[in-house]
């Protein structure tokens, strides 16, 4: 179902050679550009490696930049017989990074990319050198908490919304996905909706919000708790927090939560940026990461 976009550059806005490997029985796509210490950039919901397109070229001048598409997203396959859970996504990324034998990794994670990167990092601390934390969280919401999709569930429109992302994803982008000053262009809409031509292809994006652990009995609560309990294993790794302050999903209070876990971490607040801060302030974020790398050789 993704065959027609495997080598698509979207009007040269994503001009990177595609790489594919089989992970857990499905074909995973990733960008792999440059040489040097690896920087691994992990996306969240409902995006793909295209989100990091303005990071790859500048960062690959000094580093090897690896940008995977999670199972069910981007140019990766969307198998219909796999569990789209946090544990599965962590296992997929772990197998990829071990297969590539990456070491001294700088992990960059936003949204679901955060729990996934930490899920890898706490179990492979010897391979991780630095962490870039962007608009994400690791934890379990108290029983009864509302999430960003609660209204859709209550109205009974959750399924129709996430099974028709070709039409509804642009709504997410325009209503809080990007900052109010960021133009959502036609090519952006085409690139972000291309992986979702039909209901079956939306399986991963439909599953992610349902996998947000609310209450200790949620199927992914134990996995998320396990990661949270091991975060101290990464206390001595250099970290930087970069945050879009317009984000309706992860407002500013989440920065304070991270600072309780990792006191003294360097923080960069981006007032103009929202949830997809990579779209709102790519040049600023790249410069922050480049300076962070130089400060922590």
C-alpha positions in Angstrom: 0.0 0.0 0.0 3.0 2.3 0.4 4.8 1.2 -2.8 4.0 4.3 -4.7 5.7 6.6 -2.1 8.8 4.5 -1.4 11.0 6.7 -3.6 8.9 9.8 -3.5 10.8 13.0 -2.7 7.7 15.3 -2.5 9.0 17.9 -4.9 12.5 17.4 -3.6 11.6 18.5 -0.1 12.6 15.0 1.1 15.5 14.2 -1.3 17.1 11.5 0.9 18.0 8.0 -0.3 15.6 5.5 1.3 16.9 2.5 3.2 14.9 -0.6 4.0 15.5 -3.5 6.3 13.2 -6.3 7.7 12.4 -5.9 11.4 10.1 -8.3 13.2 8.7 -9.4 9.8 7.9 -6.1 8.3 9.8 -3.7 6.1 11.1 -0.7 8.0 12.2 2.5 6.2 14.9 4.8 7.5 17.1 7.7 6.3 20.8 7.1 6.9 22.9 10.1 5.8 26.4 11.4 6.8 29.2 10.0 8.8 30.4 10.2 12.4 28.7 9.8 15.8 25.0 8.9 15.1 22.1 11.1 15.7 18.8 9.1 15.8 15.6 11.2 15.3 12.3 9.6 16.3 8.9 11.0 15.3 5.5 10.6 16.9 1.8 10.7 16.0 0.8 10.8 13.1 3.9 11.9 11.3 7.0 10.2 9.9 10.6 11.0 9.1 9.5 13.9 6.9 9.1 15.9 10.1 12.9 15.9 10.4 13.7 16.8 6.8 15.2 20.2 7.7 17.4 18.6 10.3 19.1 15.9 8.2 21.2 17.9 5.8 22.8 20.3 8.3 23.3 17.7 11.0 24.7 15.2 8.5 27.6 17.5 7.7 29.2 16.4 11.0 27.3 13.3 12.1 25.6 10.2 10.8 21.8 11.0 10.9 19.4 8.1 11.1 15.7 8.8 10.9 13.4 5.8 11.0 9.7 5.6 10.3 7.8 3.6 12.9 5.8 0.6 11.9 2.6 1.8 10.2 4.1 5.3 9.4 5.8 7.0 6.5 7.5 4.6 4.1 7.5 1.7 6.5 5.0 -1.2 6.1 1.7 -1.1 8.0 1.2 -4.8 8.8 -2.3 -5.8 9.9 -1.3 -8.6 12.2 1.1 -6.8 14.6 0.3 -5.2 18.0 0.7 -1.4 17.6 1.8 -0.9 21.2 4.6 1.0 23.0 6.4 -2.3 23.7 6.3 -3.3 20.0 7.6 0.1 18.8 10.4 0.0 21.3 11.3 -3.5 20.2 11.3 -2.5 16.5 13.6 0.5 17.1 15.9 -1.5 19.4 16.3 -4.2 16.7 17.0 -1.6 14.1 19.6 0.3 16.1 21.3 -3.0 17.1 21.2 -4.2 13.6 23.0 -1.0 12.5 25.3 -1.4 15.5 25.0 2.2 16.5 27.1 3.5 19.4 27.6 6.8 21.1 24.1 7.7 19.9 22.5 11.1 20.4 18.8 10.3 20.6 16.2 13.0 19.6 12.6 12.2 20.5 9.3 14.1 20.2 5.8 13.0 21.1 5.8 9.1 21.0 9.4 9.3 19.9 10.2 10.2 23.5 8.9 7.1 25.3 10.3 5.0 22.5 13.8 6.5 22.7 13.8 6.2 26.5 12.6 2.6 26.2 15.7 1.9 24.1 18.0 4.0 26.2 17.3 2.6 29.6 18.0 -0.9 28.4 21.1 0.1 26.3 22.7 2.8 28.3 26.1 1.8 27.0 25.1 2.8 23.5 23.6 6.2 24.4 25.7 9.3 24.7 23.3 12.2 24.7 19.5 12.9 24.8 17.4 15.6 23.2 13.9 15.8 24.7 11.3 17.7 22.7 7.6 18.0 23.7 7.1 14.5 25.1 6.5 12.7 28.3 7.1 9.3 30.0 4.5 8.3 32.5 1.0 7.0 33.2 -2.0 9.3 33.6 -4.2 8.8 36.7 -7.4 6.7 36.2 -10.1 8.9 34.7 -7.8 11.4 33.1 -8.7 13.0 29.8 -6.4 12.9 26.9 -6.3 14.9 23.7 -8.7 12.5 22.0 -11.2 12.2 24.8 -13.7 14.4 23.0 -13.5 12.2 19.8 -14.2 9.1 21.9 -17.1 10.6 23.7 -18.7 11.8 20.4 -18.2 8.4 18.9 -16.1 9.9 16.0 -12.7 8.5 17.0 -12.8 5.6 14.5 -14.0 7.7 11.5 -11.4 10.4 12.3 -8.4 8.1 12.5 -9.5 5.8 9.7 -9.6 8.8 7.2 -6.4 10.6 7.8 -6.1 11.6 4.2 -8.9 14.1 5.0 -8.5 14.6 8.8 -4.7 14.9 9.2 -4.6 18.4 7.7 -7.1 19.4 10.4 -4.6 18.2 13.1 -1.8 20.2 11.5 -3.8 23.4 11.3 -5.5 23.2 14.7 -2.6 23.2 17.0 -0.2 20.8 15.3 1.9 23.7 14.1 2.3 27.2 15.4 -0.1 29.9 14.4 2.6 31.6 12.2 3.6 28.4 10.3 2.0 28.0 6.9 0.7 24.5 6.2 1.6 24.2 2.5 0.1 21.9 -0.1 3.3 19.9 -0.3 3.3 19.4 3.5 -0.3 18.1 3.4 0.6 15.8 0.5 3.7 14.4 2.3 2.0 13.9 5.6 -1.2 12.3 4.1 0.6 10.1 1.5 1.2 7.2 3.9 -2.5 7.0 4.7 -4.4 6.3 1.4 -7.0 4.0 3.0 -8.4 2.7 6.2 -5.9 -0.2 6.5 -2.9 2.1 6.2 -4.1 4.1 9.2 -3.8 1.2 11.6 -0.7 2.6 13.4 -1.9 6.2 13.7 -5.3 4.9 15.0 -3.6 2.8 17.6 -1.2 5.4 19.1 -3.7 7.6 21.0 -5.4 4.5 22.3 -2.1 3.3 23.7 -1.7 6.4 25.9 -1.7 4.7 29.3 -4.5 6.0 31.5 -4.7 4.1 34.8 -2.5 1.2 36.0 -4.7 -1.4 34.3 -4.0 0.0 30.8 -2.1 -2.6 28.6 0.9 -0.3 28.2 1.0 1.0 31.8 3.4 -1.6 33.0 5.8 -0.9 30.1 5.6 2.9 30.7 6.1 2.4 34.4 9.1 0.2 33.8 10.8 2.9 31.7 10.0 5.6 34.2 11.5 3.6 37.0 14.7 3.2 35.1 15.1 6.9 34.0 17.7 7.4 36.7 20.1 5.1 34.8 20.5 8.0 32.4 21.1 10.7 34.9 24.7 11.3 33.9 24.0 11.5 30.2 24.1 15.0 28.8 20.6 16.2 28.0 18.8 19.2 26.5 15.1 20.1 26.6 13.7 21.9 23.6 10.0 22.9 23.9 7.3 24.4 21.7 5.2 26.5 24.1 2.1 26.6 21.9 1.7 22.8 22.2 -1.9 21.9 23.3 -0.8 18.3 24.0 2.3 18.9 26.0 2.0 22.4 27.7 4.8 24.1 29.6 4.1 22.2 32.8 5.7 19.1 31.3 9.0 21.0 31.2 8.8 21.2 35.0 8.0 17.5 35.2 11.2 16.7 33.3 13.3 19.0 35.5 12.1 17.1 38.5 13.4 13.9 36.9 16.6 15.5 35.6 17.3 18.7 37.7 19.6 21.3 36.1 18.9 20.2 32.5 19.4 22.9 29.9 16.1 24.2 28.6 15.2 26.1 25.4 11.7 27.4 25.2 10.3 28.3 21.7 7.3 30.6 22.1 6.4 30.4 18.4 6.4 26.6 18.2 3.6 24.1 18.8 3.5 20.3 19.0 5.3 19.8 15.7 8.1 22.2 16.7 10.3 20.6 14.0 8.0 22.4 11.5 7.9 25.7 13.4 11.5 26.3 14.3 13.8 23.9 12.5 16.7 26.2 12.1 16.6 27.2 15.7 16.4 23.6 16.9 19.3 22.5 14.7 21.5 25.3 16.0 20.6 24.3 19.6 21.5 20.6 18.9 24.7 21.6 17.2 25.8 23.7 20.1 24.7 20.9 22.5 26.9 18.5 20.6 29.9 20.8 20.8 29.4 21.4 24.5 29.3 17.7 25.2 31.9 16.1 23.0 
